[in-house]
Amino acid sequence: MHLSRFWLLALGAAAVDAFRDTSPFFLASTSEVLTNSAYIKAGTSLLDDLSSALGSCPSDYYVVVHQPGVHSTDFATRKSAPRLGAKVLGKDKAIRSKMTVHEVAGLLNTKDVKDLLERKCKTHTTTIDASSGSYPSYFDEGPRIIDVEFPMLSLGSDRAQRLSENDGLLADIVDRIPSSSKFTILYVTSPREFPETDSVVYDSGEDSYQDSVHMDLKRDYSSHSYAGKPSSSSKSLFQEYQYFTPGIFMGLLAFLLFIVISYIGVSALSSLQVPYAAFERDTSAAAQKKQQ
């Protein structure tokens, strides 16, 4: 089983279209954490697993990272996030537990993860805005959450470079954790936007336990009347609505064809003429002789 293989997240271009609204999750810890990797898992199910795994508060520091706007294919090469990859692949000898979920269906909210740690481990939080590039030179004693928020990745050609720079920044932050302390990295991602579609995945922030991914559809409101514009109520109903649709037209043609066929059939049956003599018995001598 190689479910924890960090660089095998892209299992073919055909699989990408089937999981557009999913994104990966990674966990690496210097503590003994009971984890199970999986290819696909619901966000709520993953949160339940983290609640069980981290319920005993195994670490002193919890680095909760949020990287929005990514997909599993963004981690398909070793240059994407080499330092994080070394930890997830087990090349870092200090890492004792690791977990990979290639496709998380439904958003895993970092706020839920932090609330979980604050509730069970009584942690304090140090927030780092990665877009500013500044962070403390040292961290106070744990138990402590190091909350790292990366900016949304662009869809341009610098996408891979930005992801690699974020990986380097995360490595520097982890290096500032006291060497005598245990830490757990929880790398949470959210799906990216696709330019060839009109849908954008978003997190409502109100119900974090919903499995389904909410879609904010871009709609064209140009056909609707706005305040201050002349009302179109003066138009006739036939201008406002379409009554004679192609479906109705085909139905009428089929009905007329049925009527024509029925009329021809009934007319053919009614035109049959049989003489009454055909039902009378022939009593002539020739007929009697023929019967003999």
C-alpha positions in Angstrom: 0.0 0.0 0.0 1.4 3.4 -1.0 -1.4 5.7 -0.1 1.0 7.9 1.7 3.0 8.6 -1.4 3.1 12.4 -1.6 4.1 12.6 -5.2 1.4 10.2 -6.6 -1.5 12.6 -6.0 -2.0 13.1 -9.8 -3.1 9.6 -10.9 -4.0 10.6 -14.5 -5.6 13.5 -16.2 -8.9 11.6 -16.5 -9.2 11.4 -12.8 -8.8 15.2 -12.4 -12.1 16.0 -14.0 -13.9 13.7 -11.6 -12.5 15.4 -8.5 -12.5 19.1 -9.4 -14.1 20.1 -6.1 -11.6 18.3 -3.9 -8.2 19.1 -2.6 -5.5 17.2 -0.6 -4.7 17.1 3.1 -1.4 16.3 4.8 -0.3 15.5 8.3 3.2 15.0 9.6 4.1 14.7 13.3 7.1 14.0 15.5 4.6 12.4 17.9 3.0 9.0 17.7 -0.4 9.8 16.2 -2.8 7.0 15.1 -3.7 8.0 11.5 -4.9 6.3 8.4 -4.2 7.6 4.9 -6.9 7.4 2.2 -7.4 8.4 -1.4 -10.7 10.2 -0.8 -12.6 11.1 2.3 -15.4 13.5 3.3 -14.4 16.6 5.2 -16.6 15.8 8.2 -15.2 12.3 8.3 -11.6 13.6 8.3 -12.4 16.0 11.1 -13.8 13.1 13.2 -10.5 11.2 12.5 -8.4 14.2 13.6 -10.5 14.5 16.7 -9.7 10.9 17.7 -6.1 11.2 16.7 -5.3 14.4 18.4 -7.6 14.0 21.4 -4.7 12.9 23.6 -2.8 16.1 22.8 0.4 14.3 21.6 2.3 17.4 20.6 3.5 20.7 22.1 3.0 22.7 18.9 0.4 22.3 16.2 1.1 24.1 12.9 -2.2 24.5 11.2 -1.6 25.6 7.6 -4.3 26.7 5.2 -3.4 26.8 1.5 -6.4 27.9 -0.6 -6.8 27.5 -4.3 -4.9 24.2 -4.9 -5.7 20.8 -6.4 -4.0 17.4 -6.0 -2.2 17.9 -9.4 -0.4 20.9 -7.9 1.7 18.5 -5.9 2.5 16.2 -8.8 6.2 17.1 -9.0 9.0 17.1 -6.4 9.5 20.8 -7.0 6.0 21.8 -5.8 6.6 21.4 -2.0 9.9 19.5 -1.5 10.2 20.2 2.3 6.7 19.2 3.1 7.1 16.2 0.8 10.2 15.0 2.7 8.1 15.0 5.9 5.1 13.3 4.4 7.3 10.7 2.6 9.1 9.9 5.8 12.5 11.1 4.6 12.7 13.4 7.7 13.8 11.0 10.4 12.2 13.2 13.1 8.7 12.4 11.7 7.1 9.5 13.4 3.5 9.8 12.1 2.2 10.9 8.7 -1.1 10.9 6.9 -2.2 11.8 3.4 -5.7 12.2 2.0 -5.5 12.8 -1.7 -9.0 14.1 -2.3 -11.0 15.7 0.6 -14.6 16.0 -0.6 -16.2 18.9 1.1 -14.2 21.7 2.8 -12.3 21.0 5.9 -12.4 24.3 7.8 -9.2 25.2 9.6 -11.4 27.0 12.2 -12.9 23.7 13.2 -9.4 22.1 13.6 -8.3 25.0 15.8 -11.4 24.9 17.9 -10.9 21.2 18.3 -7.3 21.7 19.6 -8.3 24.7 21.8 -11.1 22.6 23.4 -9.2 19.4 24.0 -5.6 20.7 24.5 -6.2 24.2 26.0 -3.9 25.7 23.4 -3.0 29.3 22.7 -2.8 30.6 19.2 -0.1 32.5 17.3 -1.4 33.8 14.0 1.0 34.3 11.0 -0.1 36.1 7.9 2.1 34.5 5.3 1.3 37.1 2.7 3.3 39.6 4.7 6.3 37.3 4.9 7.0 38.1 8.6 6.7 35.8 11.6 8.2 35.6 15.1 11.8 34.5 15.6 10.7 32.2 18.4 7.4 30.8 19.8 6.3 30.8 23.3 6.0 27.5 25.2 3.2 25.1 24.2 0.7 23.8 24.0 0.3 26.3 21.1 -1.3 26.5 17.7 0.8 28.2 15.0 -1.9 29.4 12.5 -0.4 29.9 9.1 -2.6 31.4 6.4 -1.3 31.4 2.9 -2.8 33.6 0.1 -4.8 32.1 -2.7 -2.7 30.7 -5.5 -3.0 32.5 -8.8 -3.9 30.7 -12.0 -0.9 32.2 -13.8 2.4 30.7 -14.9 3.9 31.5 -11.5 1.6 29.1 -9.7 4.2 26.4 -9.1 6.8 28.9 -8.0 4.5 30.5 -5.4 3.6 27.1 -4.0 7.3 26.3 -3.6 8.0 29.6 -1.9 5.1 28.9 0.5 6.7 25.6 1.2 10.0 27.3 2.1 8.3 29.7 4.4 6.5 26.9 6.2 9.9 25.1 6.6 11.4 28.2 8.2 8.5 28.5 10.6 8.8 24.8 11.6 12.5 25.3 12.1 11.9 28.0 14.8 10.0 25.5 17.0 12.2 24.4 19.9 14.1 21.2 19.0 13.1 19.6 22.3 9.4 20.0 21.6 7.1 17.8 19.6 5.1 19.3 16.7 2.3 18.3 14.4 1.8 19.9 10.9 -1.8 19.9 9.6 -1.7 21.1 6.0 -5.3 22.0 5.0 -6.1 23.0 1.5 -9.2 24.2 -0.4 -10.1 23.7 -4.1 -9.0 26.1 -6.8 -11.1 27.9 -9.4 -11.2 26.5 -12.9 -11.2 29.2 -15.6 -13.1 27.0 -18.1 -16.1 26.8 -15.8 -18.4 29.4 -14.3 -18.5 27.9 -10.8 -16.4 28.9 -7.8 -16.1 26.8 -4.7 -16.5 28.7 -1.4 -16.8 28.0 2.3 -19.9 29.6 3.9 -18.3 29.5 7.3 -21.7 28.9 9.0 -22.2 25.2 8.8 -18.8 23.5 8.9 -20.4 20.0 9.2 -21.9 20.0 5.7 -20.5 17.3 3.4 -21.5 18.9 0.2 -19.4 21.6 -1.5 -21.3 24.8 -1.9 -21.2 26.4 -5.3 -21.6 30.1 -5.9 -22.8 30.2 -9.5 -22.1 33.2 -11.6 -25.4 34.2 -13.2 -26.2 36.6 -16.0 -28.7 39.2 -14.7 -28.6 41.3 -17.8 -32.1 40.1 -18.8 -33.7 41.2 -15.6 -35.1 44.6 -15.1 -33.4 46.9 -12.6 -34.7 49.8 -10.6 -34.6 53.0 -12.6 -35.1 51.2 -15.9 -38.4 51.4 -17.8 -40.8 48.6 -17.0 -41.4 46.0 -19.7 -45.0 45.3 -18.5 -46.3 47.0 -21.6 -45.2 44.0 -23.7 -47.7 41.4 -24.7 -47.7 38.0 -23.2 -46.4 36.5 -26.4 -43.4 38.8 -26.2 -42.7 38.0 -22.6 -43.1 34.3 -22.7 -42.6 31.5 -25.2 -45.7 29.4 -25.6 -45.0 27.4 -28.8 -41.9 25.4 -27.9 -40.2 22.8 -30.1 -41.6 20.1 -27.8 -45.1 21.3 -28.3 -44.6 21.6 -32.1 -43.4 18.0 -32.4 -46.2 16.8 -30.2 -48.8 18.5 -32.5 -47.2 17.0 -35.6 -47.3 13.5 -34.1 -51.0 14.0 -33.1 -51.9 15.2 -36.6 -50.1 12.2 -38.1 -52.1 9.9 -35.8 -55.4 11.5 -36.8 -54.6 11.1 -40.5 -53.7 7.4 -40.2 -56.8 6.7 -38.0 -59.0 8.5 -40.6 -57.6 6.5 -43.5 -58.0 3.2 -41.6 -61.6 3.9 -40.6 -62.4 5.1 -44.1 -61.0 1.9 -45.6 -63.0 -0.3 -43.2 -66.2 1.6 -43.9 -65.8 1.5 -47.7 -65.9 -2.3 -47.7 -69.2 -3.5 -49.5 -70.4 -7.1 -49.2 -73.6 -8.1 -51.1 -76.3 -9.7 -49.0 -76.4 -12.7 -51.4 -73.0 -13.7 -50.1 -74.6 -14.8 -46.9 -77.4 -16.8 -48.5 -77.2 -20.5 -49.3 -77.1 -21.4 -52.9 -80.0 -23.9 -53.6 -79.5 -24.2 -57.3 -79.3 -27.6 -58.9 -75.7 -27.0 -60.0 -74.6 -26.2 -56.4 -76.3 -29.3 -55.1 -74.7 -31.5 -57.7 -71.3 -29.9 -56.9 -71.8 -30.8 -53.3 -72.5 -34.4 -54.1 
